[in-house]
Amino acid sequence: MKLNPKQIERAMKRMGIQADHIEAEEVIIKTPDKEIVISNPQVAKVNMMGQDTWQITGEVEEKPRQPFSEEDIDTVANKTGASREEVTEALQATHGDLAQAILKLREKKK
């Protein structure tokens, strides 16, 4: 039995369900320890009885997330004179805490 998309849409409306398709190029979900990147997504915003939910399908890739940015690396390097590699290690060890990374690197130089 083949379902007609128009009939499905009418049935959903009768049940109080409204779906809007969203044109998206990429969807990124950030968690404390990783980023979930969904490429070529098909995204639908579904409203059912006043509650919005999102349905997303596509090509999924998971990447570890760094708790610090390139700007953070530059800031710590400028304050300590440490190499990029040393700064990155210090920021990873301090979970992105700039002040702690600076103190750690200054302590190391003593």
Helices and strands as residue ranges (DSSP letters): H 5-14, E 17-22, E 26-30, E 34-48, E 51-64, H 70-80, H 84-93, H 98-109
